[in-house]
Amino acid sequence: MSTTTTGPHILAYTYPASSHIIPLLDLTRQLLTRGLTVTVLVTPNYLTLLQPLLSIHPSSLHPLVLPAAQPQPSWNSRMDKDRAIRDLHYPLLINWFHSHPSPPVAIVSDFFLGWTHHLAKELGIPRVVFSPSGAFALSILYSLWRDVPKIDDDINFPKIPHSPIFPWRQITAHYTNGKEGEPNWEFSRSCILDDIASWGLIFNSFAELERVYVDHLRTELGHDRVWAVGPLLPLEDDVAGFNNRGGSSSVPCDQVMTWLDARPDNSIVYVCFGSRTSLNTKQIEVLASALEISGVQFILCVRNGSDEGRVDDDRGEIPDGFEDRVEEGVTAGKVMLTWPMGADQYTNAKLLVDQLGVGIRVAEDTENIPESIEMARLLVESVSVTRPERVRVKELSGAALGAIRGGSSDKDLDGFVKLLPRELNL
């Protein structure tokens, strides 16, 4: 039979972590404005992140709330949780699809959910990989799990443009801490290989930033269904989207904006290490001391609550007096100081500092931490108008805005929508 909707219906399957959900919801908003109907799969604890979009698109956005996998004492890594998610959600999705009056014509799912490639094949629809990371980071990840390099001091990636080299300690722990044949290691590898085998790829970057790696991925995947659609951001006139982005925070967004508006341009340092990282005591002490010594005005964004994602068992605490200056924020067109801790932060740092020349290397993980005085000097220099990085990052900022205002990213997203099936043939 043939079923149709007012616009193509797709299923967007988010990975249950805010750093993955938020950019996929930004992509969802872009697809909704292009006339698509989107069902977003979330677990109950992340449903609130959908509310701003639901209030704007009540007829074309539909939540599909499936239970979260319950933690077990036997779990030792993220892979245990991911395997449990697959075992729990796979049969539920099969039943949902076959009982839906107008099921989706495609699945867009996070790159951590490689197993949805097999789900899509069973359902007879294309699966599109969504990566919140850029093309360089994804190129490294694909090459790593496909070619399986052995333990060495340094890992070279000769097939990737510029032949990047990373020390073994900067390679993802899901690779280095496991062994071939172990269930979790093999599951990690199969997910990435399934990503490579999937019908298409969307990632959160733009051609002008990573053109050489976008072209590399198209060559490696053997097709042109590779779309750079970033930077994925809230709409400029969507005040509710800005205020509710990522859930609640300790200081209302309008208060932060008022504080920022009262400061000179290019005078604030925004400090954030991602949604899954907690600093240890030494890192916090060095950072706090450097901020005080430097005298720069700053916004410090920190995690609270859950211990998930902490660096180690030595979790640092924000010193007294800092709490009143803590809030999340977003900067654009600013020089970036890099202190990678894990995941794709090492590849991002190499891209920003070594290849694009828009970043300043400050520290690395828990090993290479400078003295507070040296870090303070770099903080002061980062807001200086004389840094050459400032000129280059301004150029990239203009290119980023151009990409999403009728430029390369808009065109890529339009191209993706045009390739979607208009109806489902069953």
Sequence and secondary structure as in RCSB ss.txt:
>XXXX:A:sequence
MSTTTTGPHILAYTYPASSHIIPLLDLTRQLLTRGLTVTVLVTPNYLTLLQPLLSIHPSSLHPLVLPAAQPQPSW
NSRMDKDRAIRDLHYPLLINWFHSHPSPPVAIVSDFFLGWTHHLAKELGIPRVVFSPSGAFALSILYSLWRDVPK
IDDDINFPKIPHSPIFPWRQITAHYTNGKEGEPNWEFSRSCILDDIASWGLIFNSFAELERVYVDHLRTELGHDR
VWAVGPLLPLEDDVAGFNNRGGSSSVPCDQVMTWLDARPDNSIVYVCFGSRTSLNTKQIEVLASALEISGVQFIL
CVRNGSDEGRVDDDRGEIPDGFEDRVEEGVTAGKVMLTWPMGADQYTNAKLLVDQLGVGIRVAEDTENIPESIEM
ARLLVESVSVTRPERVRVKELSGAALGAIRGGSSDKDLDGFVKLLPRELNL
>XXXX:A:secstr
 EE  SS EEEEE  SSHHHHHHHHHHHHHHHHTT EEEEEE GGGGGGGHHHHHH TTTEEEEE       TT 
 SHHHHHHHHHHHHHHHHHHHHHH SS  SEEEEETT TTHHHHHHHHT  EEEEESS HHHHHHHHHHHHH   
  SEEE TTSTT  EEEGGGS HHHHTS TT HHHHHHHHHHHHHHHSSEEEES  HHHHHHHHHHHHHHHTSS 
EEE       TT HHHHHHTTS  SS HHHHHHHHHTS TT EEEEE  TT B BHHHHHHHHHHHHHH  EEEE
E   S  TTBSSS B    TT GGGB      S  EEE   STTHHHHHIIIIIIS  EEE  BTTTB   HHHH
HHHHHHHT TT HHHHHHHHHHHHHHHHTTTSHHHHHHHHHHHHS SSEE 
